[in-house]
Amino acid sequence: MRSMIAFGAALAAVGLVSAAGPAAAQFSDDMIKIGVLTDMTGVFSDLAGQGSVDAARIAVEELGGRVRGKKIEVIFADHQHKADIGTSLARQWYERDGVDLIVDVPNSGIALAVQEIARKAGKLVVYSSAAVERLTQDVCSPTGLHWVYDTYSQANVLGRVLVGEGYDTWYMLVADFAFGHAMQATMEETVKAAGGKVVGSARHPLGLTDFSSFLLQARASNAKMIMLGAGGNDTVNAIKQGAEFGIFRRGQKMVFPITFAHEIYALGLPLAQGMQFIEGFYWDFDDRTRGFAKKMYDKIGRQPSSVHAGVYSATLNVLKAMDAANTDDGLKVMAQLRSMTIDDAFARNGKVLPNGRFIHDMYLVKVKTPEESKNPWDLYTITRTIPADQAFRPLADSTCPLVKK
């Protein structure tokens, strides 16, 4: 009898272990690892870079450094705008280093390559600085998320507003890589639909320092609006040189659809005043944005970009979804994210759509005059809030296979 009791107890113990086993194994490697794949030294290092790393760390700190008792680790690397380096890092992180989530990924060409690597690995990737809309269109992925903006969100409202203000002839000067091509195509579509005309275009290498020949072509076109599709330091250099070439004195204007606070700060209000663009985040919007901005300012010595805020928000909410789903499994975490309404220091009225597009309110902003500004970082006036369901491409127009299913 004693042996039968012992045998029964042993079976019960085995049953308990078997029942507990799957639950204990919900988090691979018994920890959560986040990789910030970013630009630490190149043209996007100010809008992303170390600030993106610090933003992810702030999100982890706010959750106490753990999810369901599992330690969270943040690592980072510089892809140097080289596709082979970016893809090699992504594969190594997913396949060898146990990374569960990659965030940021400035450079749309690298983002498109990482999308496929993450899909095959069944791991999560969230883009905060890549802009190419294909990430939620024809190359959408069950484990890919596009968090802050894309070419549609930046061009659709802005192009219509500017054409409506009389800027009906456009010249497109864009960087010769995936984002520049996509931005040009989307803005051309918007301008033409609004009744405007594109009178010329040119593409320049990423990281260019001398824009003189390109700006002379743009000036000679006599277009009322010159669109810059590059971002980062390229935008700052092109606008400064455009002023030197007298483009603004001729009555021509420049617009850069994807713009960040640090770029306006670098340009200065005397030069940037009156410029309009679409933003997903402004540090001085309300108490929550100011609270996050203070944490970032303490780390990087300046106000955060919308990319930094997006990395923070994406990291925070993916970790919350892991907590709610009790797993780091990519597909299960995505299902949890789609069930959540997200409202935080970055996002208002946020929701993840079936194609991986995170929609949230966006803002049409106008750069203040020097007289209107109350401090060095008092840069914008928000002139219009674009509701989440209007800011991004409607699902009815999506080419994502996940939506068709």
ZADOMI-476806 format. One record per residue (C-alpha): residue number from 0; residue in three letters; chain; x, y, z. Coordinates in pm, whole numbers. Layout:
BEGIN
nulum,mimi,rovex,c1,c2,c3
NUM,Ala,A,X,Y,Z
...
***
This chain:
BEGIN
nulum,mimi,rovex,c1,c2,c3
0,Met,A,0,0,0
1,Arg,A,281,236,95
2,Ser,A,446,173,-243
3,Met,A,118,241,-426
4,Ile,A,79,572,-241
5,Ala,A,435,663,-327
6,Phe,A,375,567,-692
7,Gly,A,58,777,-700
8,Ala,A,242,1072,-549
9,Ala,A,511,1034,-809
10,Leu,A,253,1036,-1088
11,Ala,A,92,1344,-938
12,Ala,A,429,1515,-921
13,Val,A,492,1427,-1284
14,Gly,A,150,1564,-1371
15,Leu,A,224,1886,-1188
16,Val,A,555,1923,-1365
17,Ser,A,392,1853,-1701
18,Ala,A,117,2106,-1631
19,Ala,A,364,2368,-1512
20,Gly,A,614,2300,-1789
21,Pro,A,443,2483,-2075
22,Ala,A,364,2783,-1856
23,Ala,A,723,2808,-1742
24,Ala,A,844,2779,-2099
25,Gln,A,635,3069,-2233
26,Phe,A,939,3299,-2230
27,Ser,A,1233,3169,-2431
28,Asp,A,1569,3172,-2251
29,Asp,A,1381,3268,-1935
30,Met,A,1435,3637,-2014
31,Ile,A,1332,3909,-2260
32,Lys,A,1591,4067,-2486
33,Ile,A,1534,4382,-2693
34,Gly,A,1769,4489,-2973
35,Val,A,1778,4854,-3082
36,Leu,A,1902,4846,-3443
37,Thr,A,1981,5207,-3521
38,Asp,A,2210,5470,-3673
39,Met,A,2466,5573,-3411
40,Thr,A,2696,5784,-3630
41,Gly,A,2525,5870,-3960
42,Val,A,2267,6115,-4096
43,Phe,A,1989,5984,-3870
44,Ser,A,2191,5957,-3549
45,Asp,A,2031,6269,-3397
46,Leu,A,1672,6169,-3463
47,Ala,A,1738,5804,-3362
48,Gly,A,2077,5678,-3240
49,Gln,A,2161,5689,-2870
50,Gly,A,1828,5858,-2802
51,Ser,A,1646,5548,-2927
52,Val,A,1853,5329,-2698
53,Asp,A,1776,5552,-2400
54,Ala,A,1405,5563,-2492
55,Ala,A,1385,5183,-2489
56,Arg,A,1564,5175,-2154
57,Ile,A,1319,5427,-2006
58,Ala,A,1029,5199,-2105
59,Val,A,1201,4904,-1938
60,Glu,A,1271,5110,-1626
61,Glu,A,905,5212,-1600
62,Leu,A,811,4844,-1586
63,Gly,A,1066,4775,-1313
64,Gly,A,1307,4595,-1546
65,Arg,A,1100,4274,-1552
66,Val,A,789,4119,-1704
67,Arg,A,635,3830,-1505
68,Gly,A,961,3802,-1317
69,Lys,A,1168,3773,-1636
70,Lys,A,1461,4011,-1662
71,Ile,A,1456,4252,-1959
72,Glu,A,1784,4332,-2134
73,Val,A,1838,4608,-2395
74,Ile,A,2123,4578,-2645
75,Phe,A,2200,4797,-2946
76,Ala,A,2408,4817,-3261
77,Asp,A,2485,5057,-3548
78,His,A,2383,4926,-3892
79,Gln,A,2595,5200,-4057
80,His,A,2337,5225,-4338
81,Lys,A,2479,4907,-4488
82,Ala,A,2227,4637,-4575
83,Asp,A,2473,4353,-4518
84,Ile,A,2555,4477,-4168
85,Gly,A,2191,4540,-4079
86,Thr,A,2071,4200,-4198
87,Ser,A,2365,4018,-4040
88,Leu,A,2292,4180,-3706
89,Ala,A,1922,4095,-3726
90,Arg,A,1993,3730,-3805
91,Gln,A,2251,3702,-3529
92,Trp,A,2023,3864,-3275
93,Tyr,A,1723,3645,-3358
94,Glu,A,1898,3314,-3426
95,Arg,A,2194,3317,-3187
96,Asp,A,2154,3587,-2924
97,Gly,A,1793,3523,-2824
98,Val,A,1660,3868,-2913
99,Asp,A,1279,3871,-2893
100,Leu,A,1216,4220,-3030
101,Ile,A,1403,4457,-3264
102,Val,A,1306,4825,-3256
103,Asp,A,1384,5147,-3446
104,Val,A,1562,5056,-3779
105,Pro,A,1625,5391,-3950
106,Asn,A,1681,5335,-4325
107,Ser,A,1387,5193,-4514
108,Gly,A,1598,4965,-4732
109,Ile,A,1740,4788,-4428
110,Ala,A,1394,4778,-4269
111,Leu,A,1252,4594,-4572
112,Ala,A,1527,4332,-4541
113,Val,A,1482,4293,-4164
114,Gln,A,1107,4248,-4215
115,Glu,A,1164,3919,-4398
116,Ile,A,1422,3797,-4146
117,Ala,A,1182,3862,-3859
118,Arg,A,899,3691,-4045
119,Lys,A,1102,3374,-4098
120,Ala,A,1217,3374,-3736
121,Gly,A,866,3434,-3604
122,Lys,A,1008,3725,-3401
123,Leu,A,882,4077,-3345
124,Val,A,1016,4391,-3512
125,Val,A,880,4745,-3464
126,Tyr,A,983,5027,-3698
127,Ser,A,991,5372,-3542
128,Ser,A,1212,5558,-3790
129,Ala,A,1172,5370,-4120
130,Ala,A,904,5537,-4332
131,Val,A,846,5323,-4640
132,Glu,A,479,5223,-4647
133,Arg,A,551,4886,-4808
134,Leu,A,614,4755,-4455
135,Thr,A,237,4745,-4406
136,Gln,A,147,4699,-4771
137,Asp,A,280,4429,-5003
138,Val,A,558,4311,-4766
139,Cys,A,352,4323,-4446
140,Ser,A,433,4056,-4189
141,Pro,A,244,3880,-3907
142,Thr,A,522,3990,-3668
143,Gly,A,604,4334,-3811
144,Leu,A,477,4664,-3669
145,His,A,505,5014,-3817
146,Trp,A,474,5252,-3523
147,Val,A,534,5627,-3579
148,Tyr,A,471,5745,-3937
149,Asp,A,497,5641,-4301
150,Thr,A,504,5811,-4638
151,Tyr,A,124,5821,-4659
152,Ser,A,76,5984,-4317
153,Gln,A,336,6250,-4399
154,Ala,A,220,6333,-4751
155,Asn,A,-156,6290,-4765
156,Val,A,-278,6582,-4554
157,Leu,A,28,6804,-4598
158,Gly,A,23,6792,-4978
159,Arg,A,-346,6876,-4995
160,Val,A,-309,7163,-4748
161,Leu,A,-18,7323,-4935
162,Val,A,-174,7290,-5279
163,Gly,A,-487,7448,-5130
164,Glu,A,-274,7741,-5011
165,Gly,A,-163,7807,-5370
166,Tyr,A,156,7602,-5391
167,Asp,A,40,7422,-5703
168,Thr,A,373,7355,-5877
169,Trp,A,626,7122,-5716
170,Tyr,A,983,7003,-5759
171,Met,A,1084,6677,-5587
172,Leu,A,1441,6652,-5452
173,Val,A,1475,6319,-5273
174,Ala,A,1741,6084,-5141
175,Asp,A,1821,5796,-5374
176,Phe,A,1712,5506,-5152
177,Ala,A,1390,5326,-5062
178,Phe,A,1241,5601,-4846
179,Gly,A,1317,5882,-5092
180,His,A,1160,5690,-5380
181,Ala,A,850,5609,-5175
182,Met,A,815,5965,-5045
183,Gln,A,837,6105,-5397
184,Ala,A,576,5865,-5532
185,Thr,A,331,5930,-5249
186,Met,A,366,6309,-5258
187,Glu,A,335,6318,-5637
188,Glu,A,12,6119,-5609
189,Thr,A,-122,6357,-5342
190,Val,A,-23,6677,-5524
191,Lys,A,-180,6564,-5850
192,Ala,A,-499,6450,-5676
193,Ala,A,-523,6795,-5513
194,Gly,A,-494,6970,-5850
195,Gly,A,-124,7051,-5839
196,Lys,A,153,6970,-6088
197,Val,A,502,6823,-6050
198,Val,A,738,7013,-6282
199,Gly,A,1061,6827,-6213
200,Ser,A,1254,6594,-5985
201,Ala,A,1603,6474,-5893
202,Arg,A,1759,6217,-5661
203,His,A,2072,6268,-5453
204,Pro,A,2299,6028,-5261
205,Leu,A,2222,5975,-4893
206,Gly,A,2461,6167,-4671
207,Leu,A,2536,6438,-4928
208,Thr,A,2702,6753,-4796
209,Asp,A,2701,6971,-5110
210,Phe,A,2355,7016,-5260
211,Ser,A,2450,7306,-5488
212,Ser,A,2394,7140,-5827
213,Phe,A,2062,6990,-5717
214,Leu,A,1938,7316,-5567
215,Leu,A,2027,7510,-5881
216,Gln,A,1810,7268,-6080
217,Ala,A,1526,7309,-5832
218,Arg,A,1556,7688,-5842
219,Ala,A,1558,7691,-6223
220,Ser,A,1235,7490,-6230
221,Asn,A,1049,7791,-6083
222,Ala,A,836,7550,-5883
223,Lys,A,653,7723,-5601
224,Met,A,729,7433,-5363
225,Ile,A,1045,7224,-5341
226,Met,A,997,6899,-5151
227,Leu,A,1296,6747,-4972
228,Gly,A,1269,6373,-4922
229,Ala,A,1573,6275,-4719
230,Gly,A,1552,6356,-4349
231,Gly,A,1808,6400,-4076
232,Asn,A,2123,6599,-4143
233,Asp,A,2057,6594,-4520
234,Thr,A,1744,6804,-4468
235,Val,A,1926,7056,-4251
236,Asn,A,2212,7091,-4502
237,Ala,A,1979,7126,-4801
238,Ile,A,1767,7398,-4641
239,Lys,A,2067,7600,-4523
240,Gln,A,2224,7583,-4867
241,Gly,A,1889,7663,-5029
242,Ala,A,1877,7985,-4829
243,Glu,A,2232,8068,-4942
244,Phe,A,2127,8022,-5305
245,Gly,A,1842,8269,-5258
246,Ile,A,1561,8020,-5309
247,Phe,A,1346,8177,-5038
248,Arg,A,1409,8531,-5166
249,Arg,A,1271,8423,-5503
250,Gly,A,942,8332,-5337
251,Gln,A,998,7958,-5360
252,Lys,A,932,7749,-5050
253,Met,A,1074,7424,-4920
254,Val,A,885,7147,-4743
255,Phe,A,1030,6842,-4574
256,Pro,A,743,6606,-4492
257,Ile,A,931,6409,-4226
258,Thr,A,1078,6659,-3984
259,Phe,A,1191,6649,-3622
260,Ala,A,1231,6900,-3343
261,His,A,1610,6880,-3343
262,Glu,A,1618,6972,-3716
263,Ile,A,1411,7286,-3657
264,Tyr,A,1632,7365,-3358
265,Ala,A,1942,7326,-3576
266,Leu,A,1799,7544,-3854
267,Gly,A,1682,7815,-3616
268,Leu,A,1345,7989,-3620
269,Pro,A,1456,8285,-3839
270,Leu,A,1511,8038,-4125
271,Ala,A,1251,7772,-4044
272,Gln,A,960,7997,-3939
273,Gly,A,633,7929,-4118
274,Met,A,731,7585,-4241
275,Gln,A,457,7323,-4214
276,Phe,A,477,6946,-4178
277,Ile,A,315,6648,-4007
278,Glu,A,433,6531,-3664
279,Gly,A,340,6230,-3455
280,Phe,A,475,6373,-3132
281,Tyr,A,567,6710,-2982
282,Trp,A,747,6722,-2651
283,Asp,A,542,7018,-2519
284,Phe,A,197,6881,-2610
285,Asp,A,74,6800,-2256
286,Asp,A,189,6683,-1913
287,Arg,A,254,6328,-2033
288,Thr,A,472,6434,-2325
289,Arg,A,660,6676,-2100
290,Gly,A,712,6404,-1840
291,Phe,A,869,6170,-2096
292,Ala,A,1066,6458,-2248
293,Lys,A,1220,6544,-1911
294,Lys,A,1344,6186,-1870
295,Met,A,1496,6202,-2218
296,Tyr,A,1645,6547,-2168
297,Asp,A,1819,6423,-1856
298,Lys,A,1983,6152,-2066
299,Ile,A,2058,6320,-2403
300,Gly,A,2061,6691,-2318
301,Arg,A,1787,6790,-2564
302,Gln,A,1422,6730,-2635
303,Pro,A,1327,6394,-2789
304,Ser,A,1221,6336,-3148
305,Ser,A,904,6155,-3246
306,Val,A,1126,5855,-3323
307,His,A,1253,5849,-2965
308,Ala,A,898,5874,-2834
309,Gly,A,792,5599,-3074
310,Val,A,1069,5364,-2960
311,Tyr,A,962,5426,-2600
312,Ser,A,595,5364,-2678
313,Ala,A,657,5055,-2891
314,Thr,A,888,4899,-2633
315,Leu,A,651,4976,-2346
316,Asn,A,342,4837,-2516
317,Val,A,505,4525,-2659
318,Leu,A,627,4444,-2308
319,Lys,A,277,4506,-2168
320,Ala,A,138,4272,-2435
321,Met,A,395,4007,-2339
322,Asp,A,284,4043,-1979
323,Ala,A,-85,4010,-2068
324,Ala,A,-27,3715,-2302
325,Asn,A,228,3553,-2068
326,Thr,A,463,3484,-2358
327,Asp,A,723,3631,-2590
328,Asp,A,589,3431,-2886
329,Gly,A,567,3678,-3174
330,Leu,A,227,3578,-3310
331,Lys,A,62,3562,-2968
332,Val,A,204,3899,-2865
333,Met,A,77,4052,-3191
334,Ala,A,-270,3913,-3125
335,Gln,A,-262,4072,-2781
336,Leu,A,-147,4407,-2921
337,Arg,A,-435,4412,-3167
338,Ser,A,-680,4377,-2879
339,Met,A,-535,4678,-2695
340,Thr,A,-625,5047,-2711
341,Ile,A,-300,5238,-2662
342,Asp,A,-284,5580,-2501
343,Asp,A,52,5689,-2359
344,Ala,A,310,5968,-2369
345,Phe,A,345,5918,-2745
346,Ala,A,16,5789,-2882
347,Arg,A,-339,5915,-2869
348,Asn,A,-622,5684,-2979
349,Gly,A,-373,5416,-3079
350,Lys,A,-465,5079,-3228
351,Val,A,-276,4808,-3418
352,Leu,A,-442,4712,-3747
353,Pro,A,-427,4367,-3910
354,Asn,A,-153,4484,-4151
355,Gly,A,77,4583,-3862
356,Arg,A,14,4956,-3900
357,Phe,A,-15,5127,-3561
358,Ile,A,-257,5413,-3614
359,His,A,-275,5712,-3378
360,Asp,A,-353,6081,-3393
361,Met,A,-110,6292,-3598
362,Tyr,A,-61,6670,-3605
363,Leu,A,-21,6936,-3870
364,Val,A,228,7182,-3723
365,Lys,A,365,7522,-3817
366,Val,A,703,7649,-3705
367,Lys,A,680,7956,-3482
368,Thr,A,837,8291,-3548
369,Pro,A,1122,8398,-3317
370,Glu,A,881,8642,-3153
371,Glu,A,628,8370,-3077
372,Ser,A,881,8135,-2916
373,Lys,A,918,8145,-2538
374,Asn,A,1228,7923,-2506
375,Pro,A,1485,7757,-2736
376,Trp,A,1274,7441,-2774
377,Asp,A,938,7619,-2813
378,Leu,A,925,7543,-3185
379,Tyr,A,578,7454,-3315
380,Thr,A,217,7551,-3313
381,Ile,A,-19,7258,-3367
382,Thr,A,-270,7386,-3620
383,Arg,A,-470,7068,-3672
384,Thr,A,-516,6727,-3512
385,Ile,A,-559,6450,-3767
386,Pro,A,-758,6163,-3610
387,Ala,A,-597,5820,-3616
388,Asp,A,-846,5676,-3864
389,Gln,A,-776,5961,-4108
390,Ala,A,-400,5996,-4065
391,Phe,A,-306,5662,-4223
392,Arg,A,-407,5473,-4535
393,Pro,A,-750,5308,-4495
394,Leu,A,-752,4930,-4473
395,Ala,A,-990,4928,-4770
396,Asp,A,-698,5046,-4985
397,Ser,A,-446,4803,-4836
398,Thr,A,-250,4558,-5049
399,Cys,A,-137,4360,-4744
400,Pro,A,-221,3987,-4783
401,Leu,A,-304,3970,-4412
402,Val,A,-589,4213,-4466
403,Lys,A,-726,4021,-4763
404,Lys,A,-737,3707,-4551
***
